[in-house]
Amino acid sequence: MKKNVNCPSCGSLKIQEVGPVPATNIFAGQVLPDLLPGGTLFYCENCGLRFKSPYVRPNEQGILYSQASLDHWGSSPAARADWSLAKEWIQAEFSQAAILDIGCFDGSFFSILSHPYTFFGIEINPQAAKRAAQTGIKILGSDFSVLAECDSDSFDAVTAFDVIEHVADPAWLLRQVARVVRPRGLIIISTGNALSEASRLMGSRYYYVSNAEHVSFISPQWCEMRSRELEISLEEERRFSHAILNTLHIKVNQIILNLVYRFFPAFFAWLRRCGFSDKNVNLHPELASCPPNWMTAKDHFIVKFRKQ
């Protein structure tokens, strides 16, 4: 048990160390000249949160996020299983609505909604925020903290796709979202599942954990616990993969790579040093220990909450 680390969400000292996280030189899709330390992955026995410590601090994150390419988080709606589900849930509920998308990027999610909704967004990347604003989305700010400035019961629905893992205290974010949603309104969140089979197998060496911009990792069980505390009901949960191509060949290849990496890490690192890698291990030898992607794993989930 780790005595000198507190849970960033609940403050508990009942913390278990999962393991070290490999260093990386990539942040939000951008290759950096220097390495970012991976830190250590911990598990909070009190609230169930998995989190990294230390991690890239918020002031440095802001600079790195602002430099992210528009191509990195830009998504084709057809490739987003979570967007399709969110569209189905929202349009079944509302013919008119005020909808806030946290981390809206260029507003692509809103483009698939066919009803005449009023759209609001929060986006840290200035170029993406500008593009979203040009489509008629009202950008409230660049940081999650702007939620604290919003009036209570302001929105009929709030969405956050692949966002909560970027927040040091996800319970705070969910609490703020629950405050600004109107009674009977919807909260829709999608993120990586910290308790998926792939995530549990790989532990602190999972590719999703090693992303420098990912600092907190929740699960459907975490959502269930938080829903009871915040008096919001968890109505539905689905699990999915973010893979664009999910053929049998790709699935098998990624399974084999990750199993070799998990059980024979020295051999995997040796292969990378021999040139079987897209990492610059000559400049940064530590990158030989970076995990391979496992995009075909069914390691994400989306939940729908309803405010009472």
C-alpha positions as CSV (number, residue, x, y, z in Angstrom):
1,M,0.0,0.0,0.0
2,K,1.3,3.4,-0.9
3,K,1.2,5.9,2.0
4,N,2.4,9.1,0.3
5,V,-0.2,9.2,-2.5
6,N,-3.8,10.5,-2.0
7,C,-6.6,9.7,-4.4
8,P,-7.1,13.0,-6.4
9,S,-10.9,12.4,-6.4
10,C,-11.9,11.3,-2.9
11,G,-8.7,12.1,-1.0
12,S,-8.4,8.6,0.4
13,L,-5.0,7.1,1.5
14,K,-6.3,3.6,0.8
15,I,-4.2,3.4,-2.4
16,Q,-2.8,0.3,-4.2
17,E,0.1,0.7,-6.6
18,V,-0.7,-1.1,-9.9
19,G,2.7,-0.5,-11.5
20,P,4.9,1.9,-13.5
21,V,3.7,3.5,-16.7
22,P,6.1,3.6,-19.6
23,A,7.4,7.0,-20.7
24,T,6.3,8.5,-24.0
25,N,7.1,11.3,-26.4
26,I,3.6,11.7,-27.8
27,F,0.9,14.0,-26.4
28,A,-2.4,14.4,-28.2
29,G,-0.9,12.9,-31.4
30,Q,2.0,15.3,-31.4
31,V,5.6,13.8,-31.3
32,L,7.6,15.8,-28.8
33,P,11.4,16.3,-28.8
34,D,11.6,15.2,-25.2
35,L,10.2,12.3,-23.2
36,L,7.2,12.7,-20.8
37,P,7.6,10.5,-17.8
38,G,4.8,8.0,-17.4
39,G,4.6,8.0,-13.6
40,T,2.8,5.2,-11.8
41,L,-0.7,3.8,-12.0
42,F,-2.6,3.6,-8.7
43,Y,-6.0,2.2,-7.6
44,C,-8.1,3.8,-5.0
45,E,-9.8,1.2,-2.8
46,N,-12.3,3.7,-1.5
47,C,-13.8,5.1,-4.7
48,G,-12.5,2.7,-7.4
49,L,-10.7,5.3,-9.4
50,R,-7.5,4.4,-11.2
51,F,-5.2,7.3,-11.7
52,K,-1.6,8.2,-12.7
53,S,0.8,10.1,-10.5
54,P,2.7,12.2,-11.2
55,Y,1.3,13.3,-14.6
56,V,1.6,16.3,-17.0
57,R,0.3,19.2,-14.9
58,P,-2.6,21.3,-16.1
59,N,-0.6,24.4,-17.1
60,E,1.7,22.3,-19.4
61,Q,-1.3,20.3,-20.6
62,G,-2.9,23.5,-21.8
63,I,0.1,24.4,-24.0
64,L,0.3,20.9,-25.4
65,Y,-3.4,20.6,-26.1
66,S,-3.4,23.9,-27.9
67,Q,-0.7,22.6,-30.3
68,A,-2.6,19.4,-31.1
69,S,-3.4,18.7,-34.7
70,L,-7.0,19.0,-35.9
71,D,-6.5,15.6,-37.5
72,H,-5.8,13.8,-34.2
73,W,-9.3,14.1,-32.6
74,G,-11.3,14.7,-35.7
75,S,-13.6,11.8,-36.2
76,S,-15.8,10.4,-38.9
77,P,-19.3,10.0,-37.5
78,A,-19.6,6.6,-39.2
79,A,-16.6,5.4,-37.1
80,R,-18.0,6.4,-33.8
81,A,-20.2,3.8,-32.1
82,D,-20.6,6.1,-29.1
83,W,-21.9,9.0,-31.2
84,S,-24.5,6.8,-32.8
85,L,-25.8,5.7,-29.5
86,A,-25.8,9.2,-28.1
87,K,-27.7,10.4,-31.1
88,E,-30.3,7.7,-30.7
89,W,-30.7,8.5,-27.0
90,I,-31.0,12.3,-27.4
91,Q,-33.3,12.2,-30.4
92,A,-35.6,9.7,-28.8
93,E,-35.9,12.1,-25.8
94,F,-36.0,15.6,-27.2
95,S,-37.4,17.4,-30.3
96,Q,-36.0,20.7,-29.0
97,A,-33.1,20.9,-26.5
98,A,-30.1,22.9,-25.3
99,I,-27.1,20.5,-25.6
100,L,-23.6,21.0,-24.2
101,D,-20.7,18.9,-25.6
102,I,-17.7,19.0,-23.3
103,G,-14.6,18.7,-25.4
104,C,-16.6,19.3,-28.5
105,F,-13.5,19.8,-30.7
106,D,-14.7,21.0,-34.2
107,G,-18.4,20.2,-33.4
108,S,-18.6,17.1,-35.6
109,F,-20.9,15.2,-33.1
110,F,-23.5,17.9,-33.4
111,S,-23.5,17.6,-37.2
112,I,-25.2,14.2,-37.0
113,L,-28.1,15.4,-34.9
114,S,-31.1,16.1,-37.1
115,H,-33.4,18.1,-34.8
116,P,-33.2,21.9,-34.4
117,Y,-31.2,21.9,-31.1
118,T,-29.3,24.7,-29.6
119,F,-25.6,23.7,-29.3
120,F,-23.0,24.7,-26.7
121,G,-19.4,23.5,-26.4
122,I,-16.3,23.6,-24.3
123,E,-13.0,23.2,-26.2
124,I,-9.4,23.7,-25.3
125,N,-7.9,23.7,-28.8
126,P,-8.3,27.2,-30.2
127,Q,-8.3,26.2,-33.8
128,A,-11.0,23.5,-33.2
129,A,-13.0,25.9,-31.1
130,K,-12.9,28.5,-33.9
131,R,-14.1,25.9,-36.4
132,A,-16.9,24.8,-34.1
133,A,-18.0,28.4,-33.5
134,Q,-18.2,29.0,-37.3
135,T,-20.9,26.2,-37.5
136,G,-23.1,28.1,-35.0
137,I,-22.0,26.3,-31.7
138,K,-21.7,28.7,-28.8
139,I,-18.3,28.0,-27.2
140,L,-18.5,28.7,-23.4
141,G,-14.8,28.4,-22.7
142,S,-11.7,26.5,-23.1
143,D,-11.5,24.8,-19.7
144,F,-13.7,22.4,-17.7
145,S,-13.7,24.9,-14.9
146,V,-16.2,27.1,-16.9
147,L,-18.9,24.6,-15.8
148,A,-18.7,26.1,-12.3
149,E,-19.8,29.4,-13.8
150,C,-22.8,28.0,-15.6
151,D,-26.2,28.4,-14.0
152,S,-27.9,25.3,-12.5
153,D,-30.3,23.5,-14.8
154,S,-29.0,25.1,-18.0
155,F,-29.0,22.2,-20.4
156,D,-31.3,19.4,-21.4
157,A,-28.4,17.1,-22.2
158,V,-24.6,17.2,-21.6
159,T,-22.2,14.9,-23.5
160,A,-18.6,14.2,-23.0
161,F,-16.9,11.8,-25.4
162,D,-13.3,10.7,-24.6
163,V,-13.0,13.5,-22.1
164,I,-13.3,12.3,-18.5
165,E,-10.0,10.4,-18.7
166,H,-8.2,13.8,-19.2
167,V,-9.5,15.1,-15.8
168,A,-7.6,14.5,-12.6
169,D,-10.9,14.4,-10.6
170,P,-13.6,12.8,-12.7
171,A,-16.1,12.9,-9.8
172,W,-15.8,16.7,-9.8
173,L,-16.6,16.8,-13.5
174,L,-19.6,14.5,-13.1
175,R,-20.8,16.6,-10.1
176,Q,-20.6,19.8,-12.1
177,V,-22.4,18.3,-15.1
178,A,-25.2,17.0,-12.8
179,R,-25.6,20.5,-11.5
180,V,-26.0,22.2,-14.9
181,V,-28.4,19.5,-16.3
182,R,-32.1,20.2,-16.0
183,P,-34.3,17.8,-14.0
184,R,-35.0,14.7,-16.2
185,G,-32.2,15.7,-18.5
186,L,-29.5,13.4,-19.8
187,I,-25.8,13.0,-19.1
188,I,-23.9,10.9,-21.7
189,I,-20.3,9.9,-21.1
190,S,-18.0,7.7,-23.1
191,T,-14.4,6.7,-22.1
192,G,-12.1,3.8,-21.7
193,N,-13.2,1.0,-19.3
194,A,-10.6,0.5,-16.6
195,L,-12.1,-2.9,-15.9
196,S,-12.2,-4.2,-19.4
197,E,-10.5,-7.6,-20.0
198,A,-7.7,-6.0,-22.0
199,S,-7.1,-3.3,-19.4
200,R,-7.0,-5.7,-16.5
201,L,-4.6,-8.0,-18.4
202,M,-2.1,-5.2,-19.3
203,G,-2.4,-3.1,-16.1
204,S,-0.1,-0.1,-16.0
205,R,1.5,-1.1,-19.3
206,Y,-1.8,-0.8,-21.3
207,Y,-1.6,1.5,-24.3
208,Y,-4.6,3.6,-23.1
209,V,-2.9,4.2,-19.8
210,S,0.4,5.2,-21.4
211,N,-1.2,8.1,-23.3
212,A,0.3,11.1,-21.6
213,E,-2.9,13.1,-21.8
214,H,-4.9,10.3,-20.0
215,V,-4.7,10.7,-16.2
216,S,-7.8,9.1,-14.7
217,F,-9.5,5.8,-15.5
218,I,-13.1,4.9,-14.6
219,S,-15.4,1.9,-15.1
220,P,-19.1,1.2,-15.3
221,Q,-18.9,0.2,-11.6
222,W,-17.4,3.6,-10.8
223,C,-20.3,5.2,-12.6
224,E,-22.8,3.2,-10.6
225,M,-21.3,4.3,-7.3
226,R,-21.1,8.0,-8.3
227,S,-24.7,7.9,-9.6
228,R,-26.0,6.9,-6.2
229,E,-24.0,9.7,-4.5
230,L,-25.2,12.4,-6.9
231,E,-28.8,11.2,-7.1
232,I,-28.7,10.6,-10.8
233,S,-29.8,7.3,-12.3
234,L,-27.6,5.2,-14.5
235,E,-30.1,4.1,-17.2
236,E,-28.0,2.4,-19.8
237,E,-24.5,1.2,-20.4
238,R,-22.9,-0.2,-23.6
239,R,-19.4,-1.4,-24.4
240,F,-17.6,-0.9,-27.7
241,S,-14.3,-0.7,-29.6
242,H,-12.9,2.4,-31.1
243,A,-11.3,0.5,-34.0
244,I,-12.0,1.8,-37.4
245,L,-10.9,-1.4,-39.0
246,N,-11.8,-4.5,-37.0
247,T,-11.0,-7.4,-39.3
248,L,-10.0,-10.8,-37.9
249,H,-6.4,-10.4,-39.1
250,I,-6.0,-7.1,-37.3
251,K,-7.6,-8.5,-34.1
252,V,-5.3,-11.5,-34.0
253,N,-2.2,-9.4,-34.8
254,Q,-3.0,-6.9,-32.0
255,I,-3.7,-9.7,-29.5
256,I,-0.4,-11.4,-30.3
257,L,1.6,-8.2,-30.0
258,N,0.1,-7.3,-26.7
259,L,0.5,-10.8,-25.2
260,V,4.2,-10.8,-26.3
261,Y,4.6,-7.4,-24.8
262,R,2.8,-8.4,-21.6
263,F,4.6,-11.7,-20.9
264,F,7.9,-11.2,-22.7
265,P,8.7,-7.5,-22.3
266,A,12.5,-7.9,-22.7
267,F,12.0,-9.7,-26.0
268,F,9.5,-7.1,-27.2
269,A,11.9,-4.3,-26.4
270,W,14.8,-6.2,-28.1
271,L,12.6,-6.4,-31.3
272,R,12.1,-2.7,-31.2
273,R,15.7,-2.0,-30.8
274,C,16.4,-4.2,-33.8
275,G,14.2,-1.9,-35.9
276,F,10.8,-3.5,-35.7
277,S,9.2,-0.3,-34.5
278,D,7.9,3.1,-35.5
279,K,9.5,4.5,-32.3
280,N,12.8,6.4,-32.4
281,V,14.5,4.1,-29.9
282,N,18.0,5.4,-30.9
283,L,17.1,8.9,-29.7
284,H,15.0,7.7,-26.8
285,P,15.9,4.1,-25.7
286,E,13.1,4.2,-23.2
287,L,10.6,4.0,-26.0
288,A,11.5,0.4,-26.5
289,S,9.2,-0.3,-23.6
290,C,6.2,1.5,-25.0
291,P,3.1,-0.7,-25.4
292,P,1.6,-1.5,-28.8
293,N,-1.9,-0.3,-29.6
294,W,-4.9,-2.5,-29.0
295,M,-7.6,-0.5,-30.8
296,T,-9.6,-3.6,-31.6
297,A,-10.1,-4.5,-27.9
298,K,-13.7,-3.8,-26.6
299,D,-12.3,-1.6,-24.0
300,H,-14.5,1.5,-24.1
301,F,-18.0,2.1,-22.7
302,I,-20.7,4.7,-22.9
303,V,-23.2,5.4,-20.1
304,K,-26.5,7.4,-20.0
305,F,-27.4,9.0,-16.7
306,R,-30.7,10.8,-16.0
307,K,-31.0,13.6,-13.5
308,Q,-33.8,13.0,-11.0
